[in-house]
Amino acid sequence: MKSVIVGLLISAVVMSTFAGAYAQQPQLATYRETAQVLVDEKIQNQTTAFVTLSSTSPLEMRVPTTLDQKIANTANVTSIAITNTDSCVPGVTGQTCVLITIYSPALIESYNITKIQTVTRTIGDSLIGDINKAFLLDATFNSVYIRPKGELSGALGTSGALSGNRTISAVYTAPQLKSSYLFDQLTSILLPQQIRNGGGFYDVARKLSDATNSTVTFAITPTTTNSRSIYQLQVSAHSPIKGEVTAIRPLDFFGISQLNRSSYFSGGFFPLNSLVQVSVLSRNDTSITSDAGNTVPTNSQGIPTDLNKSGWVFDPSSGQQVTGIYIFGTTTSATNDDLALTIGPPSSQPNQQTNSSSGGAPHTDNPDYSTYVIVGIVIAGGAAVYLFMRRRGLENQNSG
């Protein structure tokens, strides 16, 4: 399946090169805000709403440089996650968890449980003190958890780079914090005032953290590209699916009627730094049957030809997994009516247009596109936390 995000990035690069005199030239910043709705009829029978704030800049997610470098230089570590998900791993409930996750096929395939536990805990113990200090935690060792490949990871076609794909986690726990408290604690440490005061998806995340069933997760994922880490702060909340899903009004799941972009992007044209994504996992083939007329013009390859336009791009638009991404274009907000979708049997398809013709300022220090292609999903699936990084340039990393 082709990546709609990669297509958007290609479109942004092409347009920035060939944009006409009357078109705004798109830019790509390191800070990104994403709102997602996952309608999962296939595996969990629930709908989950996510707001993800992410960056690759230590000026926008203020992780101490010493900690970041220590994580990057620790062999086999694929991620660090702080979460208040009720059951972060089997047997651990009602705690705030710190998961220090490593990927080591050789270690798993040794089938030596004592060795696996010893090696994993040694790695975790080397990092937990710095993590506790940086994020005002007091987490202590709980257990080592070996996580097999997750069913939901396979269904979504994601790599499971943080967890869910033969990874091992050293689990540290502290008293559970309410989502609103954990969100305030983390954002006060991580986010500069320009972002906190910029509204947009940050305000939605803060509102969502007040929900009784919400969870908060912060993840650091080291990469080999430019020695940068990906930082993600995500708030999620889920609700059970009752009856057949035929209409999706995404903002209902966030308790809002209008979604505004952050004013952090007001100094330029950053069409790909605020995105809305809706994904449907269905037991049967389905398709998007209506999109309120808001579809972005695309070429024959499904790549948008005009990022100034607001609307949806679908990839795929039919099947057992359907995904749509909404681009704001030059607008700064979208209403529930703008984002409304209807789904049904794949007998009819949306009329997608085809056109084959051509505070402080956000950081645009030539971000690496492959590591920036992120659509993060944190899902409390059964007893584990899954953080899926849709980084198409690194899709196969840590798979197996």
N, C-alpha and C positions, 0 to 999 in steps of 0.2 A: 504494500500500500504506500502510495506516495505521501510525503509529508506536506500538509498544507502550510505548516509554519515555515518549512524551508522554502516553499514557493513564495510565501509572503516576503521572506528575507531577500530572495533573489529579486523579487519585484521592487523592493525598496532600493537595492543597490542599482538596478537598471534605471529606475526612475530618477535617482539622485544624479545619475550620469547624463540622462537625456531629457530631463524635465524641461518643459517649455517655459517661456518667459512669464506666463501667467499662472503657472502651477507652483505650489509650494514644494520645495525639495524635502523629501522625507529624511529624517535622521534616526539613528538608533542609539538610545541611551542605555547605560548599564543598569539603571533601576527600572523595575517592571512591576506592574500591578495586573493581576489576573483574577477574574471571577469565574467560577466553574460550577456547573450543575451536572452531576452524574446520576442519570436515571437507570438504576440497575434492577431490571426485572428478571435477569437471568441467574444471578448467583446469590445476591443478598436480599432481593426484594425490598429495596429501600432507595430513597433519593437522598443524595448527599450534596450539600452546598459547601463550596470552598472559596475562601479569599486568600490569595497568595501574594505576598510582597517579597520580591527577590532582587538580588543584585550580585554583581561580581566585584563591586567596589568597596573597599574597607572604609571609605568615607561615607557610604550610604548604609552599610551594615557594619557597625563599629566593633568587630571582633578584634581583640588584641592581636597585634602582629606576631607576638611571641607564641601565642596559642595557635594561631593559624599556621605558622611555619612548623611548629612542633607536630601538628596533625599531618601536614603535608609530608613531613620527613619520617613519619612512622610507617614502617613497611606494612602493606596489606590493608591499611585502614581505608575504607570506602566512604564512611560517613560518621558524623556525630549527630545524634538527635536528642533533643529535650522535649518531652511530651507529657501531658497529663491525661492521655487516653486511658480509660478505665482499666483496660487489660492490655498492657503494652506487649507482654509475652505471656504464654500460658503459665498460670500459677501466680502471676503478679497482678494484683488488683488494688484499686484505691490508692495508688501511689503516683507521685511525679517520677518519671523514669528518665534516666540518661542512658541511651543506647550507644555504645561504642562498637561499631560494626566493622568486621574485617571480611575479606574475601580471600580464601586460601584453599583451593581445591585439594592441594597436596595434603594439607592438614586434615581436612574432612575425610579424604580417602585413606588416611592412615588407620581409621576406625579405632583409634586409641583414645577413648573418652577422657582418660586422665591427662593425656598429652594435650588434647584439644582444650580442656578446661584450663590447664596450667598456662599454656601459651596465650590464650585469649585473655585470661585475667591479668597476666603480666603486662600485656599491651594496654589493657584498660586502666590498670593501676598507674601506669606511667603518664596518663592524661587526665584522670579524674580530678586531681588536685587543682590543676590549672583551670579546668572547666568550672568547678565549684567556685573558685575565686572570681572568674570572669563574670559569672551570671548569678552570683549571690545565692548559691545553692549549698546544701550540705548532704549531698548524696553519698551513700555508702554501698559497698558491694552487696549484690543480692544473688546473682546466678550467672551462668553462661547458657545461652540458648542457641541451638543449631536450628536454622530455619530452612526448610525445603522450599522449592519453587512454589510460589503461590498460584492458585487457580485464577484469581482475579488479575494477576499480572499477565498470565497467558491470554486471558480474554481481551485485555486492553492492548496487547501487543507491545508491552513495555519491557524494559530490560531488568527492572528490579534492582537498580544499581545501589540503592540504599539498603533495601532488605527484600527478602522474598525469593532470592535466587541462589540457594546453596551458600548463604552467608552465615556467619557466626557473630553473635552479639554478646559483649560483656554488659550485663545489666546492673545499673546502680539505681538506688531508689531513695526518695526523700518523701516527707509527708505531702499528700496531694494538695495542690493549690487549685482554687477555682479558676476557671478559664479567664475571667475578667482580671483577676489578680496576676496570673501568670503573663497574660498579654501586656498589662501595664508594666510589669517588672521587666519583661524582655524589651519592650519598645523604648522604655526610658533609657535602657543601656545601649540598645542597638541603633535607634533611628535618630538622626539629627532633627532639629526643630523645623527645618524647611520641609521635611517630609511629614512630620507629625502635624504641622499646622497647614499642610497643603490640602487636607480633606481627601476627597476622592475615595478610592477603595480602602484606604486606611480607616476612614470613618465607618465604612461598612464592616470591616473586620472587627473594629472595636465594638460595634453594635452586636455583631454575631457572637462575640465572646460572652455577652450577657445571657445568651440562651442557656437554659438549664442543661441541655444535652450537648453543648458545644465542647470542642477540644482544641487545644493549641499545641502546635509543634514547631520547633525551630530546628533547622538542619544545616549542617556545614558539610559540603561535599567537595573534597579536594579533587582537582583535575590535573592532568599532565600538561595542559595547554597554558603556556605563559605563567606557570606556577600559580594560577589563580584558583580560588575556591568559589563555589556557588553557595550563596547564603539564601535560605528561604525561611520566611516566617509565615505560617499558615494557620488559619482558623477554619474549622469545619463544624457542621451540624447536620444530622441526618433525620429523616422522617420516614415512616413505613409507607409503602405503596399499597393503596387500597383500591382495588378495581383496575380496569383497563386504563392505561394512559393514552389519551388522544390529543391532549393539548398541554403545552409547556409554557408557562409564564415565569421565566427564570427569576425575576426579582421577587416573586412571592416567597421564594425560599430564603431570601435574605431579609425579609420583612420591610422592604422599601418599594416605592413606586417609581423612583428615578435613580439612575446610577450616574454619578458625575466622575469625570476624570480628575486626577490630582492637578492642582495648580502648579505643582513642581515642574510640569511640562509646558507651562504657558510661554516660555521664552523661545519656543521653536516648534517645528512640526515633527511630532514623534508618534506616528500612526500605529506602530506596532508595540508600543510600550504600555498600552491599556487595552486589554482584550477580554472578551467574554466567550467562554466555551461551554457548549452543551453537548454531552455525549449520552447516547442511549444504548444500553446493552439489553437485547431482547432475545427471548427464546425462539422467536420466529422472525423471518425476514420482514423488515419494516422500512419505511422511507419518510422523508420530510415531504409532506403534502402541501404545506403552506408556510410562507415566511413573511407574511404581512407586506409582501412586495419589496422587501429590503434585501436585495441580492447584489453583491458587488460584481461588476462586469469582469469576466475572466477571458483568457484566451483558450485555445484548443487544448492546452495542457492543464487547465484549471488554475492557472496563476493569475491573480488580479492584475488588471491593466491600469487601474487608477486608484491609488491609495487615498486620494482626496475624497472618494465616495465612502459613505457609511453603508453598512449592510453585512450580510452573511456570506461566508464561503463554506461550502460543504465538502467533506472528504472523509469517508464516503457519504453519499447522500442516501444510500439504501443498503440493506443487508442486516445482519444480526447486530452489528455495531455501526451506529450512525453518529457522525460528529459534525458539529457546526461551530465556526469561529466568527464572532461578530467584530468588525472593525469600525471604529468611530469615525474614521476619515478626518475631516476638518471640524467635526462637531465635538463638543465637550461633554455631552451627556446623552443618555438614552433612556427612554421610558419603557414600562412594561409592554406597552403596545408595540413599540419599535422592535422589541426582542421576542415577541410572541411567536411560537412555532406550533404547528399541528403535525401529528404523525399518524400513519396508517399503513395499510397494506401497500406493497410496492407497485401498485397498478398505475399510479400517477406520480410524476416527478415535478419538482418546482421548476418554474420557467427561469432557468439561469441564463443570463445574458452572456453572449460570447463576443469578444472583440479582439481580433488578432493584431490590430494596429497599436502602433505604439501610443519667591524666595531665591535661593541659589539656583544656578543653572544646573540641569542634569549633566552627569558626566558622560562624555562621548569620546573617551580616549581610545578610539579604535577597538571596541570590544570584539573579541573573537566570536564569530557568528555561530560556530559549532557548539561552543559551551553556553551560548546565550539562548539557544533554542530549548526553552524550558516550559513545559506545562506540568507543574507538580500536582500530584494528587495524594493526599494523605487520607487513608481509608481505614477505619477500625473494622477490619474484616475478621469476625470471629474473635480470636484471642491475640491477634498480632496487629502491628502497625505496619502498613505498607506505604512507602513514599516512593512514588514512581516519577522518574525524571525523563520526560519525553525529549531527550537530546538526540536528535536524529544523527548528528555527526558522530555520536558515541553510542549508538543504539546497541551494538553488540558487545560493548565492554562489560565485563563481569557476567556474561551469559554463560550458560552451560547446563 
